[in-house]
Amino acid sequence: MWERPAELCTSDILNLSRIRIQHSDPVAEHFYTDGHSMDDFQIMGVEKLSGSDEYRKTMEQLWKSKLRTYRPYGINAQE
């Protein structure tokens, strides 16, 4: 989860770099295998939150569940 827009931007740049060099992490592997490419990479916020860290982390888990980003449907590991 990103606390500030700058962290989101940094993460986005890091992911693109890892895709480009074919790094062996789940996000990068998803985009350089199975017919995907960097052209398919997009990032979009789903909700702007305020409140405690615990609340934001709870909401992040809720969104991951709603959007089915946990394995086997997505690349997030269940915590």
N, C-alpha and C positions, 0 to 999 in steps of 0.2 A: 504494500500500500504506500502511496506517495503522500507525504504530508504537505508538500508545497509544489507549485507548478515547475520550479527549477528541477526538483527531483524527478518529476515525470519526464522532462526533456532530457535529462542526463540518462535516464533508464532507456529512453527511446533511442538515443544515439548509441548507447552500449549494445542494445539488441541489434541494431542495423550493422554495427561493426562485427559482431559475432556471427551474424548471418553471412556477411561478406567473406569472412575467413573460414567459414564452415566449422565453427566451434562446436564442441559436443555437449551443449546444454539443451534442454527441452525446447525452448523457444526457437533457438537457431536451427536445430535439427528439423523442426516442423517446417520452416521456411526454405530449407535447401533440399528437402526430400519430398516425395509424393507429389511431384508436379507443381510445387509452389515456388515462388521467387520473392525477391524483395519488393516487387511491384504489388504483391498481395498484402504487404505489411501495412496495417492501419492501426491507429489507436484512437479511442474515443472515451471520454468520461461518461459515466452513466448517472452519476449523482454527486452534487457538491454537498459535503457534510461538514458540520461543525459539532462540537461537543467533545466528550472525553475520548481518550485513546481506545478505551474498552468499547464504547459505543461504535466508533468508526470501524474497529476490527470486527465487531459483530455484524455490522452492515456489509462489510466486505465479504464475509463468509456467506451471508444471505444472498448477495448478488452472484457469487461463484456458484452457489447451488441453483438459483433461478436460471442462470444462463448456461448451466450444465458444462462448466469449464473444468470440473474434476474428472480425473481418469475414470473410466475408459473413454469418456466422450471428449474430454479436453486434455490439457497438459498440466493442470494443477494437481498436486498431490493433496489428498485429504489430510487435514491437520488434526 
